Amino acid sequence: MPLKLLTDEQFTGDIWRMEIDELTGILFLETRDHTDKKVQFSAINLSTGNILFKDLGIPERWLTGIEAAYEGVLLLHFYQTETGPAHKGLMAIDAPTGEVIWTDYALSFDYLSENGPVVYDSRVHPRKLFLADIKTGATTRVYEPSVYKELKSSIVYPDLKEANNLPDHLGHKHPFGNTVHYLEHNNFRIVSLHALKGGGLIQLLEVFTEAGLVYEDIMNSGIQKMQPEAFILYKNHLIYIKNRSELKVLSL
């Protein structure tokens, strides 16, 4: 039986980054419109496929991006300068409402622990780490490395394999470049490959069971070079981007 999409959402900008909140299963997206110099944010509940907010902008139109997500809160960072990669300042957005719940321009993010974000005051040297309250931004607890372990991710990435080593029934026997990205989950076998079509290069996603092909999509067409890994698996959700600006989620 063919698979059905849980989410198929088109965005105005290119999908630049995705972040999944391990505690709530909310997928956050950062999209960028380079022509208009505008960054926007969106949130999708992976349990239901519902859009919590979409194309949300903040007063800083460009020099900001996703830092982390925890307990239903999206954490954004700012940049110290327009030309440098260093981050400075944090803003927290509540997923259910899309509202800004706190902002601190002095704090910078270090890593995400099982207990929440670990941060530091960029004005203070040497650097001193604190555990921040994701709901308020308060930094009342000093960092304890033996207590605040790094939060583990449930995201699974495909393996790069030679097509000759795959079962015969899995799609194209001679993909362009002879390598594919491959992942097995439950009874599904997921393959991403490049192929020539009409003299151009395309990137395909194919999902198989023992009975054969149950889902297929062209993720990119008219491309000039082979693309990196094209999908991720989060628990029972196959997540991929089509044509840089369309998000698709399949429930496996």
KAUR-V257376 format. One record per helix or strand of 2 or more residues. SS is the DSSP state (H for helix, E for strand). FROM is the first residue (numbers start at 1). TO is the last residue. If there is no record, write none. Layout:
BEGIN
ss=SS from=FROM to=TO
ss=SS from=FROM to=TO
END
This chain:
BEGIN
ss=E from=5 to=10
ss=E from=14 to=21
ss=E from=26 to=33
ss=E from=38 to=45
ss=E from=51 to=56
ss=E from=64 to=70
ss=E from=73 to=79
ss=E from=87 to=94
ss=E from=100 to=104
ss=E from=107 to=113
ss=E from=116 to=121
ss=E from=129 to=131
ss=E from=141 to=142
ss=E from=155 to=157
ss=E from=159 to=162
ss=H from=163 to=165
ss=H from=176 to=178
ss=E from=179 to=185
ss=E from=188 to=197
ss=E from=200 to=209
ss=E from=212 to=223
ss=E from=231 to=234
ss=E from=237 to=242
ss=E from=246 to=251
END
